[in-house]
Amino acid sequence: MRQIDIDQLAAAIDGGAVVVDVREPGEYAAGRVPGARNIPMGHLPSRLGELDRSRPVHVVCASGNRSAAMTDLLTAQGLEAVNVTGGTTAWIRSGRPVERG
């Protein structure tokens, strides 16, 4: 499984990366990586068609555990998926911008 840290994610976002947050809606609303799209873990298998197969998908959760599982799922389905280690928790702790609501 391909993994990156939040510094690498920040650089990828600057380059227009697709970020999918697999946390539950309440977690997502409380604070997220700017521009991240919320597709909760339990919904991702049925929503694969919403993802652009021509671009890498950067998968984030709170710490990197759920996103690791979903990165494996996406990879098994033929998508280029990247797990973000440390997740949103590391992103917030780093002092980077956060979207809420």
Residue, then its C-alpha position, 0 to 999 in steps of 0.5 A: m500500500r502506498q502511504i504518505d504523510i501530511d507534509q506530502l499530502a499538503a504538497a499533493i493538495d497544492g498540485g490539485a490532489v483528490v482527497v477523500d475523507v472516509r470518516e463519519p459526517g459528524e467527524y468530517a463536519a467537526g474539522r477536515v483537510p480543506g477540499a476533502r470530499n466526505i464519503p464515509m467508510g461504510h458508503l465507499p464500496s457503493r460509491l466507487g463510481e463517483l471517483d475519477r479513475s484517472r487520478p490518484v485518490h488520497v484517502v484520509c480518516a482521523s489517524g490512518n487506520r480506516s483510511a488504510a483499509m479503504t486504500d486497500l479496497l480502492t486499490a483492489q478495485g483498480l484505483e490508484a489510492v494513497n493512504v495518509t498516515g496520521g490522518t486529520t488528527a496530524w493535519i490539525r496538530s500541524g497547525r494547517p488550515v481546517e474546514r468546518g461545518 
